[in-house]
Each structure stands twice: as structure tokens, then as C-alpha cells.
Amino acid sequence: MTATQTLRLASELSEIRRLALAVERFAARHGIPDKVAHHLNLAADELITNAITHGGAADGHRIMVTLRRDPDRMTLEISHHGVAFDPTSEVASPDPTAAIEDRPIGGLGVYFAKTLLDGLSYVRRRGANRLTLTKKL
């Protein structure tokens, strides 16, 4: 069984709440565990926030999000026309055991996304960043 839903989000931080509600409703309709939806929401929140605040996605472009439920996983794909940025390879993992005052600013959001998910992939296609987030059911 495969189910999909696509959302068009304005490049505004307030849209993250609308996405979170859509993910929760999609998960409930398609028998996806709350924990799976929660982890995808946390990761998407971090990655979309970065795209809007640092990646130029806020320059009037829409952010497209596609939710998909496959038999063994849920996938959330984020696509936007901001600055090219590959969080799967360009971000060094912070040391979460280091004292807060010794840590550089930034990087924790991508780190949390990587650790919460079962898969995080990136491709730049036709001028758009495409992030695919997967979580096993």
C-alpha cells in the first residue's frame, strides 16, 4: 500500500506548524506510529528552518513537501530552490558530549536529523535542493 500527499508551503517559519499537523494527520490516516511521525517532524522542522533562514528559500519561493507511506517506511521529501546545500556531507557532526561553551554555534539540527532518521539523502536537480527523509515503521 502506497499513499502520498503533497503540500506547498510558503517560505515562512510559521508554515512549519502547518506541516507538522499535516504529517500527524497523514500518519493517523495511514496507520503510521506516532514515534515515526514525531521523528520525521523534528527532522523536517530543523531542515526547513535552515533552508528558510540560511539557504535563501525565503526569497519568495515555495517549499514542496511530499509525504509517502510505503509498506515498511514513511518518506518525507522536501524540495526548494534555495542555495545549494547538502546536509548529508557538508556538515561536520558536533560533539554532543562537549560543554556547551566549547561547541560552535549551529550544526545540531542536522545532527539530530541524521540520528533520528533511518535515511537522509540529498540531490540538487534542476536548480532545486531535494532532501529525502525516511523512517522505518
Backbone bond lengths (Angstrom), bond angles and torsions (degrees), N, CA, C in turn:
res aa  C-N    CA-C-N  psi(-1)  N-CA   C-N-CA  omega(-1)  CA-C   N-CA-C  phi
1 M - - - 1.444 - - 1.528 109.28 -
2 T 1.316 117.85 123.26 1.448 122.71 175.84 1.521 108.37 -120.86
3 A 1.319 116.23 129.14 1.457 122.44 176.82 1.516 107.44 -126.43
4 T 1.336 117.88 143.23 1.455 121.17 178.82 1.526 110.67 -135.20
5 Q 1.317 114.32 156.44 1.452 122.42 173.80 1.520 107.07 -150.15
6 T 1.324 116.90 137.10 1.460 121.50 179.03 1.517 109.80 -118.05
7 L 1.316 115.41 137.51 1.467 121.68 177.58 1.523 109.18 -123.19
8 R 1.313 115.50 143.46 1.465 121.84 173.05 1.518 106.51 -109.80
9 L 1.313 115.74 115.45 1.456 120.92 -178.34 1.521 110.51 -105.53
10 A 1.322 116.12 140.37 1.455 119.75 169.60 1.525 106.97 -68.44
11 S 1.312 116.81 153.27 1.468 120.87 -179.65 1.523 109.85 -81.34
12 E 1.331 114.61 63.67 1.461 121.88 -179.90 1.525 108.46 -134.22
13 L 1.308 116.68 141.35 1.461 120.32 -178.10 1.520 112.29 -60.33
14 S 1.319 118.11 -28.67 1.472 120.65 179.75 1.524 112.16 -63.87
15 E 1.316 118.46 -20.57 1.463 122.51 179.96 1.531 112.54 -72.04
16 I 1.314 117.43 -18.06 1.466 120.34 179.93 1.519 110.44 -62.17
17 R 1.301 117.91 -35.78 1.471 121.21 177.55 1.522 110.37 -65.10
18 R 1.323 117.29 -41.26 1.470 120.57 177.99 1.522 110.39 -62.73
19 L 1.328 116.74 -40.53 1.462 120.49 176.84 1.525 110.55 -62.63
20 A 1.325 117.02 -45.30 1.467 120.56 -178.82 1.525 110.94 -58.51
21 L 1.312 117.32 -43.01 1.471 120.83 177.88 1.532 111.18 -64.57
22 A 1.325 116.55 -40.43 1.465 120.27 178.81 1.521 111.18 -64.12
23 V 1.333 117.35 -40.92 1.464 121.32 178.62 1.527 109.67 -63.96
24 E 1.321 117.12 -44.54 1.467 120.88 179.39 1.532 111.23 -61.25
25 R 1.315 117.28 -43.97 1.473 120.77 -179.94 1.530 111.34 -67.40
26 F 1.332 116.39 -42.28 1.462 121.16 178.24 1.532 109.50 -60.14
27 A 1.320 116.02 -45.50 1.467 120.65 179.79 1.527 110.88 -61.49
28 A 1.311 117.15 -44.48 1.469 120.64 -179.59 1.526 111.31 -63.10
29 R 1.334 116.98 -41.89 1.475 121.07 -179.42 1.525 112.84 -66.03
30 H 1.327 116.36 -29.28 1.469 120.06 -171.84 1.524 113.55 -113.89
31 G 1.326 117.16 19.91 1.464 120.99 173.66 1.509 115.08 65.26
32 I 1.322 117.06 34.29 1.457 121.83 179.86 1.530 108.40 -94.14
33 P 1.323 118.14 130.19 1.466 120.31 -179.24 1.533 112.52 -56.76
34 D 1.329 115.97 145.21 1.462 121.75 179.85 1.527 111.96 -55.68
35 K 1.332 117.34 -39.36 1.463 121.24 -178.76 1.525 111.54 -61.18
36 V 1.326 117.29 -39.41 1.466 121.75 178.82 1.527 109.37 -63.44
37 A 1.332 116.89 -48.86 1.459 121.12 179.48 1.522 110.86 -61.55
38 H 1.328 116.93 -41.15 1.464 121.68 -179.23 1.528 110.88 -62.41
39 H 1.324 117.58 -46.15 1.464 120.98 -179.55 1.528 111.09 -64.63
40 L 1.323 117.03 -41.49 1.466 119.52 177.60 1.526 110.51 -64.93
41 N 1.324 117.47 -39.90 1.461 120.59 177.94 1.521 112.08 -62.69
42 L 1.327 117.50 -44.70 1.463 120.29 179.18 1.527 111.37 -61.00
43 A 1.316 116.23 -46.13 1.464 120.32 -179.53 1.523 111.08 -65.49
44 A 1.335 117.37 -45.03 1.466 120.88 179.73 1.520 110.65 -62.51
45 D 1.323 117.26 -40.83 1.470 121.60 177.87 1.526 109.88 -55.67
46 E 1.319 117.30 -49.95 1.459 121.51 -178.88 1.523 112.10 -62.75
47 L 1.325 116.59 -46.73 1.461 120.56 -175.15 1.526 112.09 -70.54
48 I 1.318 117.65 -38.29 1.463 120.62 178.40 1.528 110.42 -72.32
49 T 1.321 117.24 -38.97 1.463 119.92 175.78 1.526 110.05 -58.07
50 N 1.334 116.97 -45.19 1.466 120.40 177.54 1.523 111.54 -61.46
51 A 1.323 117.38 -42.35 1.466 120.99 -179.17 1.528 110.95 -62.18
52 I 1.319 116.60 -40.43 1.463 120.30 -178.55 1.526 111.24 -74.78
53 T 1.319 117.91 -46.21 1.460 120.19 -173.24 1.530 114.15 -82.56
54 H 1.341 118.31 -27.86 1.460 120.39 -176.09 1.523 114.09 -121.69
55 G 1.329 117.65 -19.07 1.454 119.71 -169.78 1.512 117.01 -105.25
56 G 1.323 117.48 8.41 1.451 118.88 177.31 1.513 114.68 77.72
57 A 1.338 118.07 5.58 1.461 119.55 179.62 1.523 111.00 -68.44
58 A 1.320 117.79 -14.58 1.461 121.35 -177.35 1.526 112.66 -83.21
59 D 1.309 117.79 2.01 1.458 120.56 -177.23 1.525 112.52 -81.49
60 G 1.321 116.49 46.85 1.456 121.68 175.90 1.506 114.96 83.03
61 H 1.304 118.24 -0.51 1.461 121.01 179.92 1.522 110.59 -84.48
62 R 1.291 115.39 154.65 1.462 121.39 173.47 1.518 109.22 -87.77
63 I 1.315 115.08 155.07 1.456 121.82 172.82 1.519 105.87 -111.10
64 M 1.316 115.77 122.27 1.456 121.04 179.63 1.519 108.56 -96.01
65 V 1.324 115.80 132.69 1.460 121.11 178.28 1.525 107.84 -128.41
66 T 1.311 116.06 126.84 1.458 121.25 176.78 1.518 109.04 -115.82
67 L 1.314 115.32 127.01 1.463 122.55 176.68 1.519 107.67 -101.19
68 R 1.312 117.22 136.68 1.471 120.01 178.51 1.519 109.19 -140.77
69 R 1.311 114.88 136.02 1.464 121.44 175.17 1.509 107.98 -113.23
70 D 1.308 116.03 117.84 1.459 122.41 173.86 1.522 106.83 -106.55
71 P 1.322 118.13 171.45 1.467 119.46 -176.50 1.529 114.85 -55.28
72 D 1.345 117.11 -33.55 1.466 119.34 -174.14 1.524 115.07 -117.01
73 R 1.333 118.13 2.42 1.467 119.70 -177.48 1.527 111.83 -161.63
74 M 1.335 114.06 164.77 1.455 121.37 170.84 1.518 106.44 -115.91
75 T 1.328 114.65 138.76 1.458 121.41 -179.49 1.522 108.99 -122.30
76 L 1.320 115.44 141.08 1.449 122.08 175.92 1.518 105.66 -128.49
77 E 1.334 117.11 118.97 1.460 120.94 179.44 1.519 109.13 -109.86
78 I 1.320 115.79 130.09 1.462 123.10 179.86 1.527 107.44 -112.56
79 S 1.326 116.62 130.34 1.459 120.93 178.71 1.522 108.97 -133.28
80 H 1.342 116.00 129.67 1.464 120.26 177.19 1.529 109.52 -152.74
81 H 1.329 115.45 159.49 1.459 121.85 -176.56 1.531 112.44 -99.58
82 G 1.300 117.85 37.11 1.459 121.18 176.73 1.520 111.12 -82.14
83 V 1.315 115.26 -170.19 1.459 123.01 178.24 1.531 108.76 -60.34
84 A 1.329 116.62 139.87 1.460 120.67 178.39 1.529 109.74 -60.75
85 F 1.333 115.18 127.95 1.461 120.48 179.00 1.520 108.73 -156.08
86 D 1.322 115.78 122.95 1.457 122.18 -179.18 1.527 109.43 -106.98
87 P 1.331 118.21 97.88 1.459 119.96 -178.85 1.522 113.70 -69.25
88 T 1.333 117.48 -12.55 1.465 119.35 -179.77 1.518 112.26 -77.50
89 S 1.336 117.52 -21.02 1.455 118.38 -177.26 1.520 114.10 -132.30
90 E 1.315 118.55 -18.82 1.452 120.11 -173.35 1.523 114.12 -93.67
91 V 1.307 117.59 -3.66 1.459 119.95 -176.79 1.524 109.26 -113.82
92 A 1.317 115.93 121.48 1.467 120.33 176.51 1.526 108.54 -72.27
93 S 1.307 116.29 140.75 1.461 120.20 178.04 1.520 109.70 -72.97
94 P 1.327 115.88 127.95 1.464 118.73 178.36 1.527 110.39 -73.66
95 D 1.302 115.41 162.94 1.461 120.79 175.31 1.519 107.50 -91.85
96 P 1.344 117.73 102.23 1.466 119.75 -177.05 1.529 113.35 -68.74
97 T 1.325 117.05 -10.88 1.469 119.79 178.96 1.524 112.26 -90.65
98 A 1.341 116.92 -10.54 1.466 120.32 -179.69 1.523 110.24 -70.68
99 A 1.305 115.55 152.39 1.464 120.64 176.17 1.524 109.51 -62.51
100 I 1.306 116.94 144.42 1.465 121.36 -176.37 1.525 111.10 -55.03
101 E 1.309 117.70 -41.52 1.470 120.00 -178.14 1.526 112.77 -68.91
102 D 1.340 117.79 -15.34 1.460 121.75 179.06 1.530 113.00 -96.13
103 R 1.312 117.03 -6.32 1.465 120.47 -177.87 1.522 110.97 -89.48
104 P 1.340 116.75 142.31 1.464 118.41 173.35 1.530 109.68 -71.61
105 I 1.319 115.92 156.13 1.459 120.52 178.17 1.523 108.63 -72.26
106 G 1.321 116.07 136.57 1.457 121.25 176.27 1.511 113.12 91.64
107 G 1.327 114.60 169.60 1.452 121.36 176.01 1.518 115.72 92.69
108 L 1.328 117.97 -19.98 1.462 119.44 -178.16 1.521 111.90 -70.54
109 G 1.313 118.31 -35.48 1.462 121.01 -179.32 1.521 111.84 -60.33
110 V 1.315 117.13 -47.35 1.463 121.00 179.13 1.530 109.73 -66.59
111 Y 1.324 116.84 -38.88 1.463 121.02 177.33 1.527 110.35 -59.39
112 F 1.338 117.05 -46.93 1.463 120.21 179.13 1.527 110.74 -63.28
113 A 1.331 117.19 -40.63 1.467 120.09 178.37 1.526 110.02 -59.42
114 K 1.319 116.50 -44.93 1.465 120.25 -179.04 1.523 112.04 -64.39
115 T 1.323 117.39 -36.71 1.460 119.71 -176.89 1.526 112.87 -82.45
116 L 1.321 118.60 -25.56 1.468 121.73 -179.94 1.524 112.99 -80.05
117 L 1.317 116.71 -26.35 1.462 121.44 -172.18 1.523 112.03 -98.21
118 D 1.327 114.98 161.87 1.459 120.73 172.66 1.521 110.57 -92.15
119 G 1.322 116.82 -17.43 1.453 120.96 178.30 1.515 111.03 -157.19
120 L 1.334 115.66 138.15 1.460 122.55 175.35 1.517 106.26 -141.95
121 S 1.322 116.43 116.54 1.463 119.56 -179.99 1.522 109.77 -130.32
122 Y 1.325 114.73 157.71 1.465 121.80 -176.06 1.512 109.12 -136.98
123 V 1.327 115.02 142.93 1.458 121.79 170.33 1.530 107.15 -149.00
124 R 1.310 116.02 145.64 1.470 121.22 174.02 1.517 105.60 -107.06
125 R 1.328 116.08 119.06 1.458 121.04 -176.21 1.523 109.49 -137.53
126 R 1.335 115.97 127.13 1.466 122.57 178.15 1.525 112.24 52.98
127 G 1.323 116.05 42.57 1.452 121.65 177.52 1.516 115.05 76.87
128 A 1.324 117.25 9.75 1.464 120.44 -178.83 1.521 111.14 -119.08
129 N 1.320 115.17 142.05 1.459 121.90 170.64 1.519 107.08 -81.75
130 R 1.317 117.30 132.44 1.465 121.61 177.03 1.519 108.63 -128.26
131 L 1.312 113.85 113.97 1.460 121.17 177.67 1.524 108.33 -107.60
132 T 1.311 116.30 132.08 1.451 121.02 177.44 1.521 108.53 -116.70
133 L 1.335 115.38 119.56 1.455 123.44 -179.20 1.513 107.90 -108.34
134 T 1.321 117.98 128.81 1.471 120.58 178.14 1.518 110.68 -127.77
135 K 1.312 113.30 146.00 1.464 121.82 177.22 1.509 107.88 -139.90
136 K 1.324 116.44 126.01 1.458 121.00 178.20 1.525 109.70 -70.45
137 L 1.339 115.36 148.31 1.458 120.33 179.76 1.512 111.03 -80.73
